[in-house]
Amino acid sequence: AIRMTQSPSSLSASTGDRVTITCRASQGISSYLAWYQQKPGKAPKLLIYAASTLQSGVPSRFSGSGSGTDFTLTISCLQSEDFATYYCQQYYSYPPTFGQGTKVEIK
Amino acid sequence: EVQLVESGGGLVQPGRSLRLSCTASGFTFGDYAMSWFRQAPGKGLEWVGFIRSKAYGGTTEYAASVKGRFTISRDDSKSIAYLQMNSLKTEDTAVYYCTRVSDGDPPDYWGQGTLVTVSS
């Protein structure tokens, strides 16, 4: 199975900050990379797919980039509702696998 | 509006069985694959398995951790996907989510999840 490694595991930030989360795949996955946001007690929400395509309804302050093995999720101007855990997921091959998550907390 | 509603979770003893249901609405269920994921308490996300649409043979794939114990099926006439879980282990304790999957894309809609607790 392809191993996905996110960094950092957690971060503290303030409203208005620019936040970047990285995700590395253990082998090349082209652009078959998705990002999800999960809030406590809720289901994950798809933010970005195909590494950089914003899912319908997701605010434009979220963006994704990368291909091959290295990817990033950027939140350009952190809002209060963005404090959550973020997961990357590869869907290049089965089994689909996730990073361990990055918890974005209030500083 | 697309909706996925899981049901059937609860407390079950190790070695016993449980069947989860995922009732879909707001889209043409038969046109989509359906995938199940789970999340153990305080842990990350894990893929459980997947069933293709009938157009792609309705075939299934499973994670190694559940293969031979779990079975996914679907009833397109009722817009329901099922996850039959046999020989349950304590490590199967998790919130189980069903998701809608388009060919070549990641899951775009998730249900609210249902908690399965395997304990004696």
Interface residues (C-beta under 8 A of the other chain):
Chain A: A34 Y36 Q38 K42 A43 P44 K45 L46 Y49 Q55 Y87 Q89 Y91 Y94 P95 P96 T97 F98 G99 Q100 G101
Chain B: S35 G44 L45 E46 W47 F50 E61 A63 A64 Y97 D105 P106 P107 D108 W110 G111 Q112 G113
